[in-house]
Amino acid sequence: MVTKRGIAITALALALGASALIAQTATSGPSATSAQASPQTKTPAKSKASTSKTTAKIPAKAVPAPAPAAPAKVEPAKGSADLEAVLDQLDKASSDFKSTEAEFVWEQYQKVVDETDTQKGKIYFVRRDKDNTNMAANIVEPDKKDLTFAEGKLRFYQPRIDQVTEYDAGKNKGEVETFLVLGFGGRGHDLPKSFNLKFAGYETVDGVKTAKLELDPKAQKVKSTFAQIILWVDTARGVSLKQQFIEPSGDYRLAKYSNFKMNGKISDEVFKLKTTSKTKIVKQQ
């Protein structure tokens, strides 16, 4: 269930990248004010067959494990000159970035129970101006949930219990919006302000050549939540095809993005939650 600490971590995750933000909030389930948690798709990390959790009295149905993916093509890094070239490319892509939408698969691995939660959906980013980016995510599997970040507020809607949990970034709005674009249209040379960077070479992801960047947070409050962040960035478009947020506990969040649509028109309605007249609003500080 979502606790006050969970919401705070969610906001921090937002300040570190949209994928981690959404995965943290979405996999937390309903608020502590609700009576029952939403189901998640659970997959044993080392099992030969995956299973999906269902409602009570309905036995879980085993499904064949997916075939192993072909190993990614990796080109080793050559040094700091390569890192500088990558940051320059991201700066250029950022100057051309206006919006993007993509499909996603989010995997939350929990080391203690050795399980992986999987969620699927669609994500949207629109740059309103230099310092103002809006984000929306629609989770469609295994349980419908919607998130938005606009006007400095993170809103998380759970239609199943008809409740919105709201977090106001307040005085941290500037920091949140700076990190919101991590891997989604952000400037390359903004990264060293908050992270120690390592360029780990080029790697092919879904047939696209990406720059693999390893980010170690400089701020202790960030490092206590995420020990390391790894981005696989398409430098030509300035978007992440894959992101991994590694926690000190060994848990991690892996986000995969595909089917990008760049700089198209995205309706303002995407960033408005479709609530009802009876929706309960829970505000967290």
N, C-alpha and C positions, 0 to 999 in steps of 0.2 A: 504494500500500500504506500501511497505518497505521504511522507512525513514532512515536517517543516524543514528538517535537514535535507531531505531529498529534493525539495523545491530549491533550496539554496544551492545545492550541488548542480541542479539543473541550470540555474542562472549562470553559475560559473562555467559550466560546460558550454553554454551559449557563448560566453566570452572567449571560449577556446575553439569554437567551430560548431557550425550548425548541426552536423551529423551527431556529434557527441551529445549536444543539447537534447536533441529529439530522442535519441536512444535512451538517455538517462530518464527522461520524463515518461516516455511511452512505456518502457518496460517496468516502471514502478507500479503500474496499475492504478486503481481508483484511489481517491483521497481517503485519509483516515476517517473522514466523516461518513464514508459509505460503508455498507455492511459486508460487501463481498468484492473480492478482487477480480479483475477481468482476466480471462484465460490467456496464456501465451503459448506459442508453439515451442516446445522443448525438444532439443536434439542432443542426446549424449555425444560428447565430443569425440570419444574413441570407440563408439559402438559401430558395428558393421551395418546396422539398420537403424533408421531414425524413426521416431514416433511423434505423434501430435497429441497434446492433451485435449480432451473433450469434456463436456459437462458430466456431472455425476450420473452414475448408472450406465454410462455408455463406454464400453471398453475401448481402450486405445488401439488403433489399427496400425500395424507395422507396415512401413513402406520401404521399398528397396533404397539403399543408400545411393546417392548420385555417383556417376563414374568420376574418377579423379581427373582433375583438370590437367591439361598439358603444362609442363613446367614453363614458367615465364622466361623470356629471353632477357638476359641481364648483360649490360655493358658497364664495366667497372668505371668508377670515377677517376679523373686524372689529377684532381687537385683543386686549389682555391680558385683558379681561373675558370674552371667549369662551373663552380657555384656562382661566381659573379655573372657568368653568361646566363645562367638559369634565372637569376634574380632580375637581370635586365629584360629577359624575355617576358617574365611575369609583369614587370612594370609596363611594358608595351601592351600586353594583353589587357591589363587593368584599365588602361586609358580608352580602350575600345569597348569595354564591358558595359552593357546596359541591363541585360536580364538573362536569365536562363531557367529552364525547367528540365527535369530529368526524373527517370524512374530510379528507385533505390531498393536495396536489400540491406537491412541492418541486422547484424549478428552481435548479441551480447553474450560473451563467454563468462561463466562463473566458475572459478577455479575450485572452490570448496566442494561444490556438488558435481563438478565436471559436466556441466550442461551448457547448451547454447540456446538462447531465445532468438527466434528469427521473425522479422517483420518486413513487410513489403508495402510500397506505396509510391507516392510522387512528391517531389519537392520543387519549390519555386523561389527564385530570388529576383528582386527588382531594385535597381539603384535609383532612388528618387533624386538624390543630388550627391555631391562629393562626400558628405558625412551622414548620409541617411539611406540605409538599405533595409528593405522589408523582406521577410522570409515567411513562407507558409509550407506546411507539410501535411499531406493527407495519407494516413496509414489505413490500408484497406485489408490487410491480412496480418494476424488471424482475427483481429478485433478492430473495428473502425474507431479511429481517434483522429483528432485534428489539432494542429498547433499553428500559431501565428506569432510573429514578432513584428510589431509596428507601433509607432508612437512611443517607443521606449518600454513597451509592455509585452511580456510573454504570456500568451493565453493558451491553455490546454483544455480542450473540450472532449468529454467522454459521453457520447450520445446514449450509451447503454444505461448510464445512471443519470443522464441529463444534468451534468455538472461541468462548470468551467472553473479551473484553478488558475488564478492570475498572479503573476509576479511582476512588480514594478521595478525596473532597473534603477530608477531614481538618479542619484548622483553618479552612478556607474554607467549611465547610458552611453557616454562617449567611448569608454573602454569596451563595453559590450558590442557596440556597432563596429568598432575597430576590428575586433576578433571575429565578428560575425562573418566577415568576408574571407576568413582563413580557408584557402582552397577554393574560393568562389569569387573570383574577380578582385581579390586583394593585391596590393602592390608587393612585389618581391622584397624590395628594400625596407619595407615596414617590419618584416619578420625578425631581423636581428635586434630590434628594439625590445622584444619580449622573449626571444628564444636564442639559445646557442644552437647554431645550425651546422649540419653535416650533410654534404651532398654524397649520396650513396650510389651514384651511378644512374644509368638509364635502364628502365625495365619496361617491357611490352605488356600492356594490360588490355585485354579485349582487342588485340590487333593495333593498339595505339601506343606509340612511343611516349613514355612518361619519364619525368625526372623524379627520382625518389629522394625525398628530403626527410631527414631525421631531426626533429625539433625537441630540444630539452628546455623546459620552461625555466626562466630566470627567477621568477617570483616564487617564494616558498609556498605561499597559499595556493598557487596553481600547481606546483610540483607535488604537493601533498594529495592532490586529487588525481593528476595525471603525471606519471613519472616521465613519460615520453609520448610524443605524437609523431606519427609517420604519415607523410602525404605522398601519393603517387599523382603527380600533376601533369596534365597536358598543357605544356607551356604555351602552345600556339593559341589556345582558347582561354587559358587562365582558369581552368576548372580542375577539381580533383576527380579522378576516376575511382580512387580508393583512398580511404583514410583509416588509420588505426590509432585508437586512444588507449594507452596502456596505463593501468592503475598500479600503485605500489603493491597492492595485494596479489597481483598476477592476473586479475580480471582484465578484460579488454573489450573494447567496442570496435567492431570492424564494419565499415560502411562501404558499399559498392554502388557506383552510379553509372547509368547507361542511358542510351537514347536521348542525348542532349538536344535541346532546341535553343539556339543562341540568339539573343537580341530580338526576339519576337515580342509581339504585343501580349501582355498578360493583364487580364481584367482585374480591376480593383476588388471585385467580388471575391477573388481567390483569397484575399487577406481578411475576409470577414467570416467569422464563425456562424454556421447555420444553426442557431440555437432556437429554443421554443419559448413561449410565454411563461413556462414554469421552470426554466433552467435556473439552477442554483449557482450563485457566484461565490467562490471561496477565495478571498484575497490573502496572499502570503507576503510577509515583509522580509 
